[in-house]
Amino acid sequence: MSDSRGNLWKDMARRLNLRRLVTFGVIGVVNTGVYFGLYSLLHIFVEYLPAHIVAFVLSMIGSYFLNCWLTFRVSPGWRTFALFPLSNLANFVITTVGLQITVTWLAWNSQWAPLAVALIAVPVTYVVAHYVILGRRRSADTSATVEQEATDSPAL
């Protein structure tokens, strides 16, 4: 009987991970749209790199709140808010270097290059965001454990 319980927990963990991954992906698409809209608007007034940096920071703030509430189902807290940029550091480096390479060296259109570059950076961001927001807890946490995390850090 304990073997069937073990399989039940593993099945629940897989579903939870799949839900998180899909939700993260949807938020990523929304976040990319917000980023691209801000980037496009700012790029009218400033060069592509400052437009990229400002749009990136603003969309990252929105991404933090959406991922806390929808992906990981925890309340936003100051600690995770302060650490969340770490999950985007790899994304920022990949997209900034990728943007420089695609625009400067490959002569891609600076208006559309960020979309192609983002495809490379997103998977890395999920893995880091998972560990930043949920800590060292295993991804197989039940929703009760995840809800407990909301009380671990003060809400924003």
C-alpha positions, 0 to 999 in steps of 0.5 A, a space after each residue: 500500500 505504501 508503494 501506491 501512495 509513493 506513486 500517487 505523490 510522484 504523480 501529484 508532483 509531476 502535475 504540480 511541476 507541469 502546472 508551474 511550468 505552463 503557468 511560467 511559460 504563459 507569464 513569460 509570453 505576457 512578460 515578453 509582450 510587456 517588455 517588447 511593448 515598452 522596448 518599442 515605445 522607448 526605442 522611439 526616443 532612445 537608443 536600443 540598449 537604454 530602451 532594453 534596460 528600462 523595459 527589462 527592469 519594468 517587465 521584471 517587476 511585473 513578472 515577479 508579482 505574477 510568478 509569485 501569485 500564479 506560478 508558485 502560489 505564494 505571497 510576494 515578500 521583501 526577501 524574494 523580491 530582493 532575490 528575484 533579480 538573481 533569477 533574471 540575471 542570467 536572462 539579462 546577460 543572455 539577452 543583453 549579449 545576444 542583443 549586442 551580437 544580433 544587432 551589432 555583428 549579425 546586423 539584425 533589425 534592432 526592433 525584432 532581435 530581442 524576440 529571437 534572443 529571448 527564446 534562448 534565455 527563458 528556460 534558464 530563468 525558470 530554473 533560477 526563479 523556481 529556486 529563488 521563490 521557493 528556496 531549497 524546497 523540492 519542486 514536489 512540494 504540496 500546495 500546503 507546503 507552498 502556502 506555508 511559504 507565504 507566511 515565511 516572509 513578510 508580504 509586500 
